[in-house]
């Protein structure tokens, strides 16, 4: 049962995360995380960006290559990630 203080696992659909360079974004708001691009893997049509939110938390984002190029994402770039709350799944740890 979900209650305050319970340990949970959080799953977020990678394509439901919007990414914006921190330099062009306003301050962090609801459902947003700041972080640093740690890994970029360019695919044929879509790419994967791994955002290091803190030492132990990695947020994986998928985006079209055209958006990757438009945002000029690169490793070590500071970014803001907005999570669509309807794409978040919580699982209570046993």
Secondary structure, 3 states (H helix, E strand, C coil): CCCCCCCEEEEECHHHEEEEECCCCCCCCCCEEEEEEEEEEECCCEEEEEEEEECCEEEEEEEEHHHHHHHCCCCCCEEEEEECHHHEEEEECC
